[in-house]
Amino acid sequence: MAGRLYLLPAGLGDSPWQATLPAQARDIACRIDYFIVENAKTARAELKRLEYPRPLREVETAEIPRDPTAADWLRLLQPVLAGRDAALMSEAGCPAVADPGAGLVRAAHGQEIRVVPLVGPSAVLLALMASGLNGQSFAFHGYLPIPETERRERITVLEQQSRRERRTQIFIETPYRNATLLDTLKEACQPATLLCVAAALTTAEEWIATRTIGQWRRAPAPAIARKPALFLLLAE
């Protein structure tokens, strides 16, 4: 009989695990010794945060390749097919949401492996909840283009779609480019468009603000450099 694939949320900061993860999810994690992860180093740090009871040298962490193929997914699932439980861990809070682990979950269903989602923090959903923007219709777009001209064009398209469909558009940026992205948004968007910036979620430095672009232009620059942040846009 195959094992189970647990979808284990990871913390978004360095707060104690009790602040973001139910005890049941942590207990399940502590029973598992095979983890499928994006980065083995950060996964081990997360297990340490969870007060994992066994020596970490006894834990197997299998990394997801940068461009995984169907054969890669099957290889990662072989221990589960042999009867071993596994946990998928994400760098983005909840596995398979704004995360490459969705391919593993799809492959698990294809092999009739039971998939068990566990409760925990999702940066995308926490930001949407706190934004006050439209939670009935939203889309996550990941990273925007880096070149300034392409980025500005992409923002314009997203703003037009948002206005037409009343959709909240959500995207992220590498932390050291947060300020640059915010500046581009202030320049490219219409004054009445709403923008929420949600930074350092679930940490002591958490900062969330929703303003019109016009208000952002007049406000002091927020201290979001080098902090994980999400940007949510709704054109009205």
C-alpha positions as CSV (number, residue, x, y, z in Angstrom):
1,M,0.0,0.0,0.0
2,A,1.3,3.4,-0.9
3,G,2.1,6.0,1.7
4,R,0.5,9.5,1.9
5,L,1.8,12.8,0.6
6,Y,1.3,15.5,3.2
7,L,1.3,19.1,2.1
8,L,3.1,20.8,5.0
9,P,3.0,24.6,5.3
10,A,6.2,26.3,6.3
11,G,6.6,29.4,8.4
12,L,6.9,32.8,6.6
13,G,9.4,34.2,9.2
14,D,11.3,33.1,12.2
15,S,8.4,33.2,14.7
16,P,7.8,30.1,16.9
17,W,5.9,27.4,15.1
18,Q,3.0,27.7,17.5
19,A,2.3,31.1,16.0
20,T,1.4,29.8,12.5
21,L,1.0,26.1,12.6
22,P,-1.6,23.9,14.3
23,A,-0.2,21.3,16.7
24,Q,-1.7,18.5,14.6
25,A,0.3,19.6,11.5
26,R,3.5,19.8,13.5
27,D,2.9,16.3,15.0
28,I,2.4,14.8,11.6
29,A,5.6,16.5,10.4
30,C,7.5,15.0,13.3
31,R,6.5,11.5,12.3
32,I,7.8,11.8,8.8
33,D,11.4,11.3,7.7
34,Y,11.1,11.9,4.0
35,F,10.6,15.5,2.8
36,I,10.3,16.7,-0.8
37,V,11.5,20.3,-0.8
38,E,12.7,23.3,-2.9
39,N,15.8,23.8,-0.9
40,A,17.3,21.3,1.5
41,K,19.0,23.9,3.7
42,T,16.0,26.0,4.3
43,A,13.9,22.8,4.8
44,R,16.2,21.7,7.6
45,A,16.0,25.1,9.2
46,E,12.2,24.8,9.1
47,L,12.4,21.4,10.8
48,K,14.6,22.8,13.4
49,R,12.0,25.6,14.0
50,L,9.4,22.9,14.3
51,E,11.5,21.3,17.1
52,Y,11.8,18.1,15.0
53,P,12.6,15.4,17.6
54,R,15.1,13.3,15.6
55,P,18.6,14.1,14.5
56,L,18.3,15.9,11.1
57,R,21.1,13.6,9.7
58,E,18.4,10.9,9.8
59,V,16.0,12.9,7.6
60,E,15.9,12.5,3.9
61,T,15.3,15.7,1.9
62,A,14.8,15.3,-1.8
63,E,15.0,18.6,-3.8
64,I,12.7,19.4,-6.6
65,P,14.7,20.1,-9.8
66,R,14.6,23.5,-11.4
67,D,12.7,22.3,-14.4
68,P,11.1,19.0,-13.3
69,T,10.0,16.4,-15.8
70,A,7.4,13.7,-15.4
71,A,10.2,11.3,-14.7
72,D,11.5,13.6,-11.9
73,W,8.1,13.6,-10.2
74,L,7.8,9.8,-10.4
75,R,11.3,9.5,-8.9
76,L,10.4,11.7,-6.0
77,L,7.3,9.7,-5.4
78,Q,8.9,6.2,-5.5
79,P,9.4,6.1,-1.7
80,V,5.7,7.0,-1.3
81,L,4.6,4.3,-3.7
82,A,6.7,1.9,-1.7
83,G,4.7,2.7,1.4
84,R,6.6,5.6,3.0
85,D,4.8,8.8,4.0
86,A,6.3,12.0,2.7
87,A,5.8,15.7,3.3
88,L,6.0,18.4,0.6
89,M,7.4,21.7,1.9
90,S,7.3,25.0,0.1
91,E,9.4,28.2,0.3
92,A,6.1,30.2,0.0
93,G,4.1,29.0,3.0
94,C,1.5,26.6,1.7
95,P,2.7,24.0,-0.8
96,A,1.4,24.0,-4.4
97,V,0.0,27.6,-4.0
98,A,2.3,30.0,-6.0
99,D,4.7,27.1,-5.8
100,P,6.2,24.5,-8.1
101,G,5.1,21.7,-5.9
102,A,1.8,21.6,-7.7
103,G,3.4,19.3,-10.3
104,L,4.2,16.8,-7.6
105,V,0.7,16.9,-6.2
106,R,-0.7,16.3,-9.7
107,A,1.7,13.4,-10.3
108,A,0.6,11.9,-6.9
109,H,-3.0,11.9,-8.0
110,G,-2.0,10.2,-11.2
111,Q,-0.4,7.4,-9.1
112,E,-3.5,7.3,-6.8
113,I,-1.5,8.4,-3.8
114,R,-3.6,10.0,-1.1
115,V,-2.8,13.7,-0.8
116,V,-3.4,15.3,2.6
117,P,-3.4,19.1,2.8
118,L,-2.4,20.5,6.3
119,V,-3.5,23.9,7.7
120,G,-0.9,26.6,7.8
121,P,0.0,30.1,6.5
122,S,-0.3,31.1,2.9
123,A,1.4,34.4,2.1
124,V,-1.0,35.0,-0.9
125,L,-4.2,34.4,1.1
126,L,-3.0,36.3,4.2
127,A,-2.2,39.3,2.0
128,L,-5.5,39.1,0.2
129,M,-7.4,38.8,3.4
130,A,-5.7,41.9,4.9
131,S,-5.9,44.0,1.7
132,G,-9.6,44.8,1.6
133,L,-9.5,44.2,-2.1
134,N,-11.7,41.9,-4.1
135,G,-11.5,38.4,-2.6
136,Q,-14.2,37.0,-4.9
137,S,-12.0,37.3,-8.1
138,F,-8.2,37.4,-8.0
139,A,-5.2,36.1,-9.8
140,F,-1.6,35.4,-8.8
141,H,1.0,36.4,-11.4
142,G,4.3,35.6,-9.7
143,Y,7.2,37.8,-10.7
144,L,6.8,40.7,-13.2
145,P,9.4,41.2,-15.9
146,I,12.7,42.8,-14.7
147,P,13.4,45.2,-17.7
148,E,11.7,48.5,-16.9
149,T,9.9,48.9,-20.2
150,E,8.5,45.3,-20.1
151,R,7.5,45.7,-16.5
152,R,5.7,48.9,-17.0
153,E,3.8,47.4,-20.0
154,R,2.9,44.4,-17.9
155,I,1.6,46.5,-15.1
156,T,-0.6,48.5,-17.5
157,V,-2.1,45.3,-18.9
158,L,-2.8,44.0,-15.4
159,E,-4.4,47.2,-14.4
160,Q,-6.6,47.2,-17.5
161,Q,-7.7,43.6,-16.8
162,S,-8.4,44.5,-13.2
163,R,-10.6,47.4,-14.1
164,R,-12.5,45.4,-16.8
165,E,-13.0,42.3,-14.7
166,R,-13.0,43.7,-11.1
167,R,-10.1,41.3,-10.4
168,T,-7.5,41.7,-7.7
169,Q,-4.1,41.2,-9.3
170,I,-1.4,39.7,-7.0
171,F,2.4,39.6,-7.7
172,I,5.7,39.4,-5.8
173,E,9.2,40.6,-6.2
174,T,12.7,39.7,-5.0
175,P,13.0,41.6,-1.7
176,Y,15.9,43.8,-2.7
177,R,13.8,45.1,-5.7
178,N,10.7,45.9,-3.7
179,A,11.3,49.6,-3.7
180,T,11.9,49.7,-7.4
181,L,8.7,47.8,-8.1
182,L,6.7,50.2,-5.9
183,D,8.2,53.2,-7.7
184,T,7.2,51.7,-11.1
185,L,3.6,51.0,-9.8
186,K,3.3,54.6,-8.6
187,E,4.4,55.9,-12.0
188,A,2.5,53.5,-14.2
189,C,-0.9,53.2,-12.6
190,Q,-3.9,55.5,-12.5
191,P,-4.3,57.7,-9.3
192,A,-7.5,56.0,-8.3
193,T,-6.2,52.4,-8.6
194,L,-5.9,50.7,-5.2
195,L,-2.6,49.1,-4.2
196,C,-1.9,47.0,-1.1
197,V,1.7,46.2,0.0
198,A,2.0,43.4,2.5
199,A,5.5,42.8,3.9
200,A,7.1,40.4,6.4
201,L,3.8,38.6,7.0
202,T,3.4,36.8,10.4
203,T,6.7,38.3,11.7
204,A,7.3,41.0,14.3
205,E,8.0,43.4,11.4
206,E,4.7,42.7,9.5
207,W,3.5,45.8,7.6
208,I,0.4,46.0,5.5
209,A,-1.1,49.1,3.9
210,T,-3.8,49.7,1.2
211,R,-3.9,53.1,-0.5
212,T,-4.8,54.6,-3.9
213,I,-1.9,55.2,-6.2
214,G,-2.4,58.9,-5.6
215,Q,-2.0,58.4,-1.9
216,W,1.1,56.2,-2.4
217,R,2.6,59.0,-4.4
218,R,2.2,61.4,-1.5
219,A,3.2,59.0,1.3
220,P,6.7,58.5,2.7
221,A,8.4,55.5,1.2
222,P,7.8,52.4,3.3
223,A,10.6,50.4,4.8
224,I,10.1,47.2,2.8
225,A,13.6,46.8,1.4
226,R,14.9,43.2,1.7
227,K,11.6,42.0,3.3
228,P,9.4,39.4,1.6
229,A,6.4,41.3,0.2
230,L,3.3,40.9,-1.9
231,F,1.7,43.6,-4.1
232,L,-2.0,43.5,-4.7
233,L,-3.7,45.8,-7.3
234,L,-7.3,46.6,-7.9
235,A,-8.4,49.2,-10.5
236,E,-11.7,50.9,-10.0
